Amino acid sequence: QAAIAAYLDAETAKLDTLVAKIEEAVERLQEYRTALITAAVTGKIDVRGNAIALRHV
């Protein structure tokens, strides 16, 4: 039983690490999305060509 508990503890720790990395990635993507939208709205980037390209998808 001790070996099983140790194994489960190790696997749980791995999962916790993966979840933390995924949460960090999601947070970075949300920040990037916000920055991209801000840049598009303020005219810092031109997205008109992208909108035309997306119509054909």
Buried (B, 14 or more C-beta within 10 A) or exposed (E): EEEEEEEEEEEEEEEEEEEEEEEEEEEEEEEEEEEEEEEBEEEEEEBEEEEEEEEEE
